[in-house]
Amino acid sequence: DAKAVIANVDVSTVYTKILPPTAAVKSQQTTLEAIEPSCSGYVLLLGVEGEHPQLAHHNIFFSADYRQEFEDIFQHGRPPEDPTVYVAITSKTDAGHAPDGCENWFVLVNAPATGSAFDWSREESTYRAQVLAKLAAHGVDIRDRVRTTRVLTPGDLAAMSGAWRGALYGISSNQAINAFRRPHNRSLHLKGLYFAGGTTHPGGGVPMVTLSGKVAADMIQEDWQR
């Protein structure tokens, strides 16, 4: 048996779906399930015919009402009526990512985590049209130029990545205290279990996720060199 195990999947998923049920695991599972998750995402992967010189590699089209956007997500459990839309076009940097005269679009919109009343299986196509209409309103109308489409809903993100309820950033940051409720890198319940990734300390984003791996490694050295 290994003396130490580092889990880099969502901490909540480890306790709820991976570890065998014990009293300690059940206690932590209950604690984590009671904490509101962060937002999830709705993703469109689009193959777009034509080029858009007015756009860059990274592009953001902001909501006119940022507060309402997050009220839609966290209070009403639905995708924003007027979302902020992030568009990444990697073929702007590496032309080999798309055929000549075309672009590859990664479109991301904030969305509620799974468990909300919104039914993606029934309403996804309508919401997709809404997102594309938002881009058109900003002068980027690709509705008749989309040649390939792949959709990722919060449920898809959960299934692909192990993210608890499809949350992108672990627990929500809606309260200042939540920074202190983020799960520790060293399991408080099972000796030899450590965590790395965006759902433990110090947080989400590539630099901090990298640091979380160092924190976990330092803890293992500290614990097993005693």
Beta strands, then each sheet from edge to edge (+ up, - down):
strand 1: 5-7
strand 2: 40-49
strand 3: 58-61
strand 4: 85-88
strand 5: 102-111
strand 6: 146-152
strand 7: 193-195
sheet 1: 1+ 7+
sheet 2: 3+ 4- 5+ 2- 6+
end
